[in-house]
Amino acid sequence: MVLRSSLKTCLQLACILRTPKAGFRSTTSGGLIFQSVSNDVYQNLAVEDWIHDHVNLENRQVLFLWRNSPAVVIGRHQNPWQECNLRLLRQKNIKLARRRSGGGTVYHDLGNINLTFFTNRKKYERMENLKLVVKALKALRPQLDVHVTDRYDILLDRQYKISGTAAKLGRTAAYHHCTLLCNTDKCVLSSVLKSPYKGLKSNATPSVPASVKNLLDEDPGLTCEMILNAIAEEYATHHQVDHHITLINPADETVLPGINNKTEELQTWEWVYGKTPKFSISTCFNMVYRDSILDIKVDMDVKHGRIEACNIDLPEQWLPPALCSELVKSLTGSKFCPNETTTLTTTMLRLCPQDDELHSRWNLLCENMITLM
C-alpha cells in the first residue's frame, strides 16, 4: 500500500470541503483512505469531528485509519467513574477521552486498530462496513473464524470479541467507527476497565463486558500493519477507488483549518468529566485510627462533574461539628476531582487550630474522601 504526503492530502481535501473557504462543492464521487501519523487520542478524535463537519460526503466515502498510544475512550453518554479505574489511569499515565459518539468504553494502545467509515446519512450501513473488515481478514488468513453479530460486534472463534462499534449520525453526514484488537495488552485492558468505585448510581450508558482476544494470539504471523493494509485494500476494491493510503497530520492547520481548537476542546475537564450524566454516590468506608475502626458514611450528588450535594456522617465529636460543616460547604460546588479536593482540604487545614491530633484526623478523613474520586 503506497503512502502519500500531506501535499496530496491538502489538494484532496480542498476538493471535497463543504465550507465556504473551499469556494465550491465537489460533485465527483468516489472514496478516500486516510491514515493518521499521530498516536494521540485527542488529535485523532478531533480528525473524526473535522471530517464529519467539513467534508462533502454527498457522493463520497472516506475511511480513516488510526492508532493510539495507551488511552481509555468512553462514549458520549457514559460515566468514567462507572466505566474505568481512574486512579490506575493516573498512576500509569494513561489518557482518558470522551468521544462524540455513543456506545461503550474501550481501551486503546498501539496494538489496537481504529477504523472510521464516513458516508452521507442515507448510505450509512454498519453491517456492510463490518462485513468488509471480516472479508479483509479472511483474505489475509482464510482459516480465521471471524463473523459479525447482530449487535455489530466481530467475534473470533464464535466467543471472543475483537471489535466493538459506535456511531454518530448527523443531519446529512454520518460515521461508524470500530476497533480491532490485533496485539493489545490484555492485562492492562482488563485492569483499567474495572471500576473500583462503590455505591455509584447513574443513568449513564453502561458498557457490556465481554471476553476478548487478540488476532495475533490466533496467528502470531500477523502484524497490525498487515491487517491495516488488508482492510484498506478491501475498502478500495469494494468502493472501486484508488488503493493508496494518504497520510494526514492531525496538527496541520493548513490541511485541517480549526483542527487544533477541536483537539483542545476534547482535552478539557469540562468535556471529559463535565459531560458525565448526573449521578449519586452512597457509600461507607472504614477508617483505622489508632486502635479504633470508624465507620464513615458519605452521600453525594454529582452534576456536570461537580458536587451538587454532600453529606458526611462521622462518629460524634470525632471532628468539631463546625469543621465538618465547613468541609461539606466547601465541597459543594467543587469538581468531583482528587486534585481539586486535595487543594481545597489542604487550604482548610491551614485554617484549623494547631492541634496535631485534629490535623491527623482531618488528613485521614480527606485521604479517604479522595479515594472516592
C-alpha positions, 0 to 999 in steps of 0.5 A: 500500500503506497503512502502519500504526503500531506501535499496530496492530502491538502489538494484532496481535501480542498476538493471535497470541503463543504465550507465556504473557504473551499469556494465550491462543492465537489460533485465527483464521487468516489472514496478516500483512505486516510491514515493518521501519523499521530498516536494521540487520542485527542488529535485523532478524535478531533480528525473524526469531528473535522471530517464529519463537519467539513467534508462533502460526503454527498457522493463520497466515502472516506475511511480513516485509519488510526492508532493510539498510544495507551488511552481509555475512550468512553462514549458520549453518554457514559460515566468514567467513574462507572466505566474505568479505574481512574486512579490506575489511569493516573498512576500509569499515565494513561489518557482518558477521552470522551468521544462524540459518539455513543456506545461503550468504553474501550481501551486503546494502545498501539496494538489496537486498530481504529477504523472510521467509515464516513458516508452521507446519512442515507448510505450509512450501513454498519453491517456492510462496513463490518462485513468488509473488515471480516472479508479483509481478514479472511483474505489475509488468513482464510482459516480465521473464524471471524463473523459479525453479530447482530449487535455489530460486534466481530467475534473470533472463534464464535466467543471472543470479541475483537471489535466493538462499534459506535456511531454518530449520525448527523443531519446529512453526514454520518460515521461508524467507527470500530476497533480491532484488537490485533496485539493489545495488552490484555492485562492492562485492558482488563485492569483499567476497565474495572471500576473500583468505585462503590455505591455509584448510581447513574443513568449513564450508558453502561458498557457490556463486558465481554471476553476478548482476544487478540488476532495475533494470539490466533496467528502470531504471523500477523502484524497490525500493519498487515491487517491495516493494509488488508482492510484498506485494500478491501475498502478500495476494491469494494468502493472501486477507488484508488488503493493508496493510503494518504497520510494526514497530520492531525496538527496541520492547520493548513490541511485541517483549518480549526483542527487544533481548537477541536483537539483542545476542546476534547482535552478539557475537564469540562468535556471529559468529566463535565459531560458525565450524566448526573449521578449519586454516590452512597457509600461507607468506608472504614477508617483505622485510627489508632486502635479504633475502626470508624465507620464513615458514611458519605452521600453525594450528588454529582452534576456536570462533574461537580458536587451538587450535594454532600453529606458526611456522617462521622462518629460524634465529636470525632471532628468539631461539628463546625469543621465538618460543616465547613468541609461539606460547604466547601465541597459543594460546588467543587469538581468531583476531582482528587486534585481539586479536593486535595487543594481545597482540604489542604487550604482548610487545614491551614485554617484549623487550630494547631492541634496535631491530633485534629490535623491527623484526623482531618488528613485521614478523613480527606485521604479517604474522601479522595479515594472516592474520586 
